Amino acid sequence: MTLNEFAPIGALLALSALVAFIVVIISRLFGPLRPSSRKAAPYESGMKPIGPANRRLPVKFYMIAVLFIIFDVEVVFFLPWAVQLRELGVYGLAVMGVFLFVLTVGFIYEWKKGAMEWE
């Protein structure tokens, strides 16, 4: 692999960053900017906020979100494997079997620990 193969990806990233920068600059230049204390005040359904704005959430919410992301990202690895399955042969099948085994053991461990129970 040479660096030239990644040139389109680099060009896409550069173009995306440029477009985002231009949009922010244009909105700042041409958009209305009339700050006031009323606009800067927090809004909660038209009522004055009661108590602190950053309430503590149970760790369960974060745990389920992190578990979802971890298992979701691991499932993404199936697509390249499925595309290249014939070229990988038995070795590719064995490696994916090990991957699935580790994924399943992690899933069962989290299930037994009660991390996926919604209370």
Stockholm file with secondary structure:
# STOCKHOLM 1.0

chainA/1-119         MTLNEFAPIGALLALSALVAFIVVIISRLFGPLRPSSRKAAPYESGMKPIGPANRRLPVKFYMIAVLFIIFDVEVVFFLPWAVQLRELGVYGLAVMGVFLFVLTVGFIYEWKKGAMEWE
#=GR chainA/1-119 SS CCGGGGHHHHHHHHHHHHHHHHHHHHHHHHSCCCCCHHHHSCCBTTBCCCSCSSCCCCHHHHHHHHHHHHHHHHHHTHHHHHHTHHHHHHHHHHHHHHHHHHHHHHHHHHHHHTTTCCC
#=GC SS_cons         CCGGGGHHHHHHHHHHHHHHHHHHHHHHHHSCCCCCHHHHSCCBTTBCCCSCSSCCCCHHHHHHHHHHHHHHHHHHTHHHHHHTHHHHHHHHHHHHHHHHHHHHHHHHHHHHHTTTCCC
//
